[in-house]
């Protein structure tokens, strides 16, 4: 990449650029005329779009991390090995992300956006609605939630740049690597015990394209910084923001999946979380999700039937 080949927009590094979330963020950045350095481990897997330049390497390698963030305007991190054991999750998801995050801070990159998860919140039965100040999961909550919680805490300690932690719940959207559009449906198809659910339990969700939009807008400065987290990311601080769409239940999600697969859900009557992930802060930042539940579930069903 030379200066003549770059657009006049900001230069943004995206890790996991070939994943479900990362690829949609890359596309959203391309639409915003940003120059994107798309970090992937295998050559030829980054999205081929205007302004997108593939960078092949391991973002957990300090030398590669230093080189890829040099002279850039923002870093977006999306990688976490969902199928890995606790050791690989900590090595790749936590320690690896911290390598490139610290490289960006040292290089003077002004903005970092990290795709975290609403799974860091305690959502036990009876907890109620969850906002950015809600209690986090205890240490026995499970590897994924605890490791993501610990990564968020470590990112909050980094100094020298503005950090935004996006916390989405279940991410809907078509793609082979999608947990909720591909992996969970495969479990429901193959394992009757996976079809058990409490129908009125909350299914908190967001569509991947709406998540990508807010990540892109923050990283390119379309959502300017301020001194109040309720109106915008706080400059040179770490700001958490939930990114969740409208109300839904397990009846909605399991119903759509099992209809498409031609199997029956097994409804249970037991305590469950029925609160909501409050995304009022994101909306005050100007974020408005465009994909409604009916469209998201229709996309899911069409994909499963095909």
RAMO-V883255 format. One line per field, one symbol per residue. ss: DSSP state (H for helix, E for strand, - for the rest). psi: psi as a letter, one per 30 degrees, with the letter a starting at -180 (. if undefined). burial: 1 if it has 24 or more other ideal C-beta (glycine too) atoms within 12 Angstrom, else 0. A space follows every 50 residues. Layout:
ss = ???
psi = ???
burial = ???
//
This chain:
ss = --HHH-----EEEEE----HHHHHHHHHHHH---EEEEEE---------- -EEEEE-----HHHHHHHH----EEEE--------HHHHHHHHHHHHHHH HHHHHHH---EEEEE--HHHE--------E-----E------HHHHHHHH HHHHHHH----EEEEEEE-EEE------HHHHHHHHHHHH-HHHHEE--- -E--EEEHHHHHHHHHHHHH-----E-------E---EEEEEE-----EH HHHHHHHHHHH----EE---------E--HHHHH--------HHHHHHHH HHHHH-
psi = klfffklfalkkkjlhfgleeeeeeeeeeefgglkkjjklfkkgflkjlk gkkkjkajffjeeeeeeffkglflkkkfkkjeglleeeeeeeedeeeeef eeeeeefgkfkkkkjbkfffkjhlkfealkafglklllfgfleeeeeeee eeeeeffklflkkkjkilbkjkkkkfgkeffeeeeeeeefjeffgkljeg kkjklkkeeeeeeeeeeefggfjllagjffflkkkgakkkkkjkalkllf eeeeeeeeeefhlkljkljlklkgaljkheeeeffgkjkfjleeeeeeee eeeef.
burial = 00000010111111111111111111111111011111111000011010 11111011110001100110011111111111000000110111111111 11111010111111111111111000001111010110000011111111 11011101001111111111111110111111011001000000101010 11111111111111111111111010001001110011111111110111 11111111011000100000011111111011001010101010011011 101100
//
